[in-house]
């Protein structure tokens, strides 16, 4: 049995140890933590997965991993690649490296997620997943009597802040705040401040600034160990 992991949203936002965890195939997309346009997919393979691919006799043409592996060993692709996507990918990877590598990207997402969860608790916004939540995004339930769609629309129309609604059976019932890629603490604090304004206008009662204060405290706690004495935050 081969272990295949969909890490399209998780890679770059959560720890991912393909070898240590015995993952045979990992799939990643360009449009999440790398903040590129959709259109590129990445696939890592273990030795077991490669052996299975080489032994397979299933018919294939475009999605031929044997042909692609052979081409890449010579520094080429099996088919014409999206050149503009590849150029953008190189720039994105160079930027990630300047941040300190993928571990820094993961730490950033973890910090932003912790800030958002702290603010949500202070504002009385329940987490959709109170225990098994990830750091790629935070999914929240709106206060009683307030539709999540009203929150999403108000943030967009007044502050040009984009948060996502729910999908499927959760459509219109939740809203989601992303932490992937290059969002930073300044952007998150700004979003949380505008969220407070929107919630107050929609009739949710709470002490002004309570959510932002909770997020600030969480940021200070999360970064205390990574900031050397005498350095600026």
C-alpha positions as CSV (number, residue, x, y, z in Angstrom):
1,X,0.0,0.0,0.0
2,X,1.3,3.5,-0.9
3,X,0.6,6.6,1.2
4,X,-0.4,9.5,-1.0
5,X,-0.9,12.9,0.7
6,X,-2.8,15.9,-0.6
7,X,-0.7,18.8,0.7
8,X,-2.0,21.5,-1.6
9,X,-3.1,23.7,1.2
10,X,-0.9,22.3,4.0
11,X,2.6,22.6,2.4
12,X,4.2,25.8,3.5
13,X,1.6,26.3,6.3
14,X,2.1,23.1,8.3
15,X,5.1,20.8,9.0
16,X,5.5,18.3,6.2
17,X,8.2,15.5,6.7
18,X,7.8,13.2,3.7
19,X,10.6,10.9,4.6
20,X,10.1,10.7,8.3
21,X,6.4,10.1,7.9
22,X,6.8,7.5,5.2
23,X,4.9,9.4,2.6
24,X,5.2,7.9,-0.9
25,X,3.6,10.6,-3.0
26,X,2.9,14.2,-2.0
27,X,0.9,16.6,-4.2
28,X,1.3,20.4,-3.8
29,X,-0.3,23.2,-5.8
30,X,1.1,26.6,-6.8
31,X,-1.8,28.7,-5.7
32,X,-1.6,28.3,-1.9
33,X,1.5,29.0,0.3
34,X,3.7,29.9,-2.7
35,X,1.1,32.6,-3.6
36,X,1.4,31.9,-7.4
37,X,-1.4,31.8,-9.9
38,X,-3.1,28.4,-10.3
39,X,-1.7,26.1,-12.9
40,X,1.4,24.3,-11.5
41,X,1.4,21.1,-9.6
42,X,4.3,19.5,-7.7
43,X,4.8,15.8,-7.0
44,X,7.4,14.2,-4.7
45,X,7.9,10.5,-4.9
46,X,9.5,7.9,-2.6
47,X,11.6,5.0,-4.0
48,X,8.6,2.7,-3.4
49,X,6.4,5.0,-5.5
50,X,8.9,5.2,-8.3
51,X,9.2,1.4,-8.3
52,X,5.4,1.1,-8.6
53,X,5.4,3.6,-11.4
54,X,8.1,1.8,-13.3
55,X,6.3,-1.6,-12.9
56,X,2.9,-0.2,-13.9
57,X,1.6,-1.2,-17.4
58,X,-1.5,0.9,-17.3
59,X,-2.0,2.9,-20.6
60,X,-1.2,6.6,-20.3
61,X,-0.1,9.5,-22.5
62,X,0.0,13.0,-21.1
63,X,0.1,11.9,-17.4
64,X,3.1,9.7,-17.9
65,X,5.3,9.9,-14.8
66,X,8.0,7.6,-16.3
67,X,8.4,9.9,-19.3
68,X,8.4,13.0,-17.1
69,X,11.1,11.5,-14.7
70,X,13.3,10.6,-17.7
71,X,13.0,14.1,-19.1
72,X,13.7,15.9,-15.8
73,X,16.9,13.8,-15.3
74,X,18.2,15.7,-18.3
75,X,17.0,19.1,-17.0
76,X,13.9,19.2,-19.3
77,X,10.2,18.6,-19.1
78,X,8.3,16.0,-21.1
79,X,6.0,18.6,-22.6
80,X,6.1,22.3,-23.1
81,X,5.8,23.9,-19.7
82,X,4.0,27.1,-18.7
83,X,7.1,29.3,-19.0
84,X,5.6,32.3,-17.2
85,X,4.6,30.1,-14.3
86,X,8.1,28.7,-14.1
87,X,9.6,32.2,-14.0
88,X,7.2,33.2,-11.3
89,X,8.0,30.0,-9.4
90,X,11.7,30.8,-9.4
91,X,10.9,34.3,-8.0
92,X,8.6,32.9,-5.3
93,X,11.2,30.3,-4.2
94,X,13.9,33.0,-4.0
95,X,11.6,35.1,-1.8
96,X,10.8,32.1,0.4
97,X,14.6,31.6,0.8
98,X,15.1,35.2,1.7
99,X,12.5,34.8,4.5
100,X,14.6,31.9,6.0
101,X,13.2,29.0,4.0
102,X,10.0,27.0,4.2
103,X,10.4,26.6,8.0
104,X,10.0,30.4,8.3
105,X,6.9,30.3,6.1
106,X,5.4,27.6,8.3
107,X,6.2,29.6,11.5
108,X,4.6,32.7,10.0
109,X,1.4,30.8,9.3
110,X,1.4,29.3,12.8
111,X,1.8,32.7,14.3
112,X,-1.0,34.3,12.2
113,X,-3.3,31.4,13.0
114,X,-2.7,31.7,16.7
115,X,-3.3,35.4,16.6
116,X,-6.6,34.9,14.8
117,X,-7.8,32.1,17.2
118,X,-7.0,34.3,20.1
119,X,-8.9,37.2,18.6
120,X,-11.8,35.0,17.8
121,X,-12.0,33.7,21.4
122,X,-12.0,37.3,22.7
123,X,-14.7,38.3,20.3
124,X,-17.0,35.3,20.9
125,X,-16.5,33.8,17.5
126,X,-16.5,30.0,17.8
127,X,-14.0,27.9,15.8
128,X,-15.6,25.5,13.3
129,X,-12.9,23.0,14.3
130,X,-12.1,23.8,18.0
131,X,-9.7,20.9,18.3
132,X,-8.4,19.6,15.0
133,X,-7.7,22.9,13.3
134,X,-4.8,23.6,10.9
135,X,-2.8,26.8,10.4
136,X,-3.5,27.3,6.7
137,X,-6.7,29.1,7.6
138,X,-9.1,29.7,10.4
139,X,-12.8,28.9,9.9
140,X,-15.1,30.8,12.2
141,X,-18.8,30.7,13.0
142,X,-20.6,34.2,13.1
143,X,-22.3,35.5,16.2
144,X,-25.9,34.4,16.7
145,X,-28.3,36.4,14.5
146,X,-25.6,37.5,12.1
147,X,-25.1,35.9,8.6
148,X,-21.6,35.1,7.6
149,X,-22.3,36.5,4.2
150,X,-22.9,39.9,5.7
151,X,-19.5,39.8,7.3
152,X,-17.8,38.8,4.1
153,X,-19.6,41.4,2.0
154,X,-19.0,44.2,4.5
155,X,-15.3,43.5,4.8
156,X,-15.0,43.5,1.0
157,X,-17.1,46.6,0.2
158,X,-15.8,48.9,2.9
159,X,-12.2,47.8,3.5
160,X,-11.3,45.8,0.4
161,X,-10.5,42.9,2.8
162,X,-11.1,39.5,1.3
163,X,-12.2,36.6,3.5
164,X,-14.0,33.5,2.2
165,X,-17.4,32.0,3.0
166,X,-18.2,28.4,3.4
167,X,-18.7,25.7,0.8
168,X,-21.2,22.9,0.4
169,X,-23.4,22.4,3.5
170,X,-21.4,25.2,5.3
171,X,-22.2,27.8,2.6
172,X,-23.5,30.9,4.3
173,X,-22.8,29.5,7.7
174,X,-19.1,30.2,8.3
175,X,-16.3,32.5,7.1
176,X,-12.6,31.7,6.6
177,X,-9.5,33.8,7.2
178,X,-6.4,32.7,5.3
179,X,-2.8,32.5,6.7
180,X,-1.0,31.1,3.7
181,X,1.9,32.5,2.0
182,X,3.1,36.1,2.4
183,X,0.5,37.5,4.8
184,X,2.2,39.1,7.8
185,X,1.3,40.3,11.3
186,X,0.6,43.8,10.1
187,X,-2.0,42.6,7.6
188,X,-3.5,40.2,10.1
189,X,-3.9,42.9,12.8
190,X,-5.4,45.3,10.2
191,X,-7.9,42.6,9.1
192,X,-8.9,41.9,12.7
193,X,-9.4,45.6,13.4
194,X,-11.7,46.0,10.4
195,X,-13.5,42.7,11.4
196,X,-14.3,44.3,14.8
197,X,-15.8,47.4,13.1
198,X,-18.0,45.2,10.8
199,X,-19.2,43.1,13.7
200,X,-20.1,46.1,15.8
201,X,-22.0,47.6,12.9
202,X,-23.9,44.3,12.4
203,X,-25.0,44.4,16.1
204,X,-22.5,42.2,17.8
205,X,-21.7,43.6,21.3
206,X,-18.1,43.4,22.7
207,X,-15.5,45.7,24.1
208,X,-13.8,47.6,21.2
209,X,-10.3,46.5,20.6
210,X,-10.6,43.3,22.6
211,X,-9.9,41.1,19.6
212,X,-6.9,43.1,18.4
213,X,-5.5,43.2,21.9
214,X,-5.7,39.4,22.2
215,X,-4.0,39.0,18.8
216,X,-1.2,41.4,19.9
217,X,-0.6,39.4,23.1
218,X,-0.5,36.2,21.2
219,X,1.9,37.6,18.7
220,X,4.2,38.7,21.5
221,X,4.0,35.3,23.1
222,X,4.7,33.4,19.8
223,X,7.6,35.6,18.8
224,X,9.3,36.0,22.2
225,X,11.5,33.0,21.8
226,X,12.6,33.9,18.2
227,X,13.5,37.6,18.9
228,X,17.0,38.1,20.3
229,X,17.4,40.8,23.0
230,X,17.9,44.2,21.5
231,X,16.3,43.5,18.1
232,X,13.2,45.2,16.8
233,X,10.0,43.3,16.3
